[in-house]
């Protein structure tokens, strides 16, 4: 995003520099709130799901008690990044990454067009929920957290969950359950003040030390780049300095924790801008909030890292970075597509005793008969397939002026 009111930077420097460390310390450690409650029953947080998918995810996310709209959204984001055209190297297809045999059993015609189309986002959303609920039914008698057991069955198969009387001791499965439940908090409307991050002050300290550094498209602060950054490169490095690994893309950093409202912002929160406030895939700029309505950011080509106001037209919201939230974010492939979560195969379990091989991954596992979605009305209207996900990486031309799309967007990065 091109932040044109550079004249505000001088005023910001005076306001923010005065007592900055005190402001950060007070804002980070004194501003409080209790940790938000479980995301299990929460509604979707605005701006976290593309508008075209929000209503069906909210609807189908209530298909059975073991799932929720935020959990379903987290699964879809983990599997494909909300890309209806996603296709994996092993043949998984669509937004929910169904294998053909599983789709044949659980595909659902959600939009009433007479077809069960794995590439149709409405059908994929409904089918993901239907499959989840079928798995929940298969492991309903297993003790423990019913949602965790369902997620474990999705990753490792219901046999493994039954065999181990709960989440099986497979590293991939334990990580999948942990990551989906952590990411669900990023998709949930906070029902209590969002807990303040203890690492915020260190992240701001790092960003402050880079003030005045020239912007570089694609910059990550490497020696070969003369220590220069673009917007998401700066935020990634700032949180890396306090031991939190963020992804390289700004619209992935958006999901690194819960989303405080404008009046709940605290120093260290990441603040974001988008060309379409109803579609988080259009996020194109990120900065680090420092208090008083200002942030530190790497704005655009030709500028330096500086203070700027956050209250501009394309402001979409903020994220309070958490270690669990950052760890839960999916990796991306070289072409920008999301790398689907790993599933156990011949991996040795984390327990000392090696059990027999688990059932096939959920994408190839057929549980009991699917839960009928008749209790929910199908979303109306034909599905409109949005544009494909991030473009394939290609070396950008050397920028000579303001960045074309507004903010420092390097190749396959924001």
Beta strands, then each sheet from edge to edge (+ up, - down):
strand 1: 257-258
strand 2: 270-274
strand 3: 283-291
strand 4: 294-298
strand 5: 305-309
strand 6: 315-321
sheet 1: 1+ 6- 2+ 3- 4+ 5-
end
